[in-house]
Amino acid sequence: MRRPHSGPLRAFVFVLLGSLALLWASSCASTGTKAAADGAEPCRIALHEYRAKKSFELVNEAHTGRLEQYSKLSTNFDRKVQTNEIMADLLGWMEREGFRALAVSGSAPTAAAGSDVAWCLEVELPSGTRHLTVQKGIAPDNYAICRTLKAGFLDIYNATFAGQATQTKEGESPFTAPTPKARTRP
């Protein structure tokens, strides 16, 4: 036997649950406005590997929201979005490990072609940009500090989830197996 009000009540429950799910999803997919409201400043940390011609970037949610970063089509997938708290902890750790003592004001060089610069670690904050470079002839003690900073940054970078928006043609797969290198005989 069917209750007389079960249809409208069931519809109301589904609408209520759907609304709650949408509110939860929108709060999880920060666009930066929530991050700015919690007092966090925009932050970007980048590692530029000049010999490999590769850059790795971490930004906090106050800089770029996850939804904004991962939902737009792009050809550059080197940027990842990390929480404000993790980025604040990473910056604090970098300061304690000696970044400020070795860094100079200004942006990192855009290219190191023809120079002895191997890689550069750059921190961009609203108060300014600082970077440190590792190049031929660096003092062994400073090199040890730089390697520690690089390893710590890459640990967080590699542990950070990243999404990617792609567009494929019908019948095309976004996942391709690597092409093996041809073997040559000596």
N, C-alpha and C positions, 0 to 999 in steps of 0.2 A: 504494500500500500504506500502511496506517495504522499508526502506531506504537502500541504498547500503552499508553503512559503520556501520550500527548499530550492527552487529555481532562482529566484531573485537573491536569496541569501548566498547561494553558491557563486553567483555572478559577482556579488559584492566582495566576497572573500578573494576571488581570483583577481579582481581589479585592485584590491588592497595589497595583495601579495605582489602583483606585478609592479605597482607603484613603489613598494619598498625595495624590490629588486633593482629598479631603475635608479632610485636614490643611492643605494649601496654601490652600484656600478659607477655612477658618476662621481661618488666620493673616492673610489679606488683609482679612477683614471683622472688623476689631477691634471689640470691645465695650467697650473702655475699660480692661479689666483689664491687658492687655499694655501699654497706654500708661502706666498708673500704675506698672507695674513698672519702666519705663525711667527713672523719676525725674521725668517731666514733671508739672507742676502744671496743674490745670484752668484754662482761660483762655477768656474770652468777650470779643469786641470787637464793638460794635454802633454803627451809624450810624442816627440817627433824623432823618428828614426831616419836620419838623413841617408844613410847608405842603402837601406832597404826601400826608401821613398815611401814610408808608411807613417801615419799618425794615429794615435789612439786618444780619444777624448772622453772624459767623464764630466757631466754637468749635473747639478742638483735640480730638484723639481722647481725651485724658485727661478732658475734660469730658463728651463724648457720643460714643459709638462710631458709626461709619458705619452699621453694621447696625441699631443701635437707632434712629438718626435716620431712615433712609431706608426702613425696612420697615414702619413703623406708619402707619396712616391718619391724615391730618392735614389741616387746612384752612389752616395757616400754612406756606408754603414759603419763607420768608425766611431761614431758618437753613441754613447750609452747614457741613460738617465738613471741616477742613483738618488736615494732619499736624501733629504736635507740633513738628517741626523748622521748618516754614514759619511757624507761629504764633510761635515763639520769635524767629525772624529778623524777622518783622513788628513784634513788640513792641520789639526792640532798635533797629530802624530808627526807629520812632515816637519812642522816647526820644531818639535822636540828633538828630531833626528838631525837637524842642522840645515834645513832648506834656507832659512832666512840668512844665515851666515854666508852661504855660498852664492845666493841668488843676486842678480842685478836687476835694476828697474828697466822696464820696457818689455816689448814683445819679443818672442823668440825669432831668430833669423828665419826667413821664409825658405831658404835653401842653403845648403852648405857645400855646393859644388865647388871643387877646387880648393877647399879649406880642410883643416884637420879636425873639424867638428864632427863627432860621431853621432851624438844625440843630444836632445835638449828636453828639459822638463819645465813646463810653463804653468803658472797659476794666475788666473784672471779673476779679480774681485772688483766690486764697485770702487774700492779705494785705489786701484791701480793694478798693473800687470807686472809680474816679476818672473824671471827665468834663470835657470842655471844650465850651463853647457858642459859637456864632457868632450874634451879634445885632446889631441896628442900633447904630451908634456904635463898633464895634470898631476899634481902632487898625490902620492899614494894614499895619504890619509883622506884627502878630499875625494879621491876616486872611490874609496870604500864607502864614504857617506853617500855619494851619488848612486852607487850600485844598490845600496840599501833602500834609498828613496825610490829608485826605479822598480825594484822588486816588490816593494809594498804597494806602489801604484798599480802595477800589473796584476798583483793578487786580487785587489778590489775590482779592477777592470774585468778580469776573467771570471770573477764570481758574480758579475752584474748581468742580469737578464736583459736581453735586447730583442725587440721585435723588428719586423721588416715588412713593408708594404711593397708588393710587386704586382705587375700587371702582365699576364700571359695571354697568348693567343689561344684560340680553341684548339684542343688536342696537344698543346705544348705543356710540358711539365716544368714547374719552377725548380725542381730538384734534378740535377744532372750529376752523373758520376764523373770523377776526374779522368781526363784522358791520360793514359799511361805514356811515359816517355819512350821513344823508340830506342831500342838497344843498338848500340854500335859495337862492332868488333874491333879490337885493337889492331 
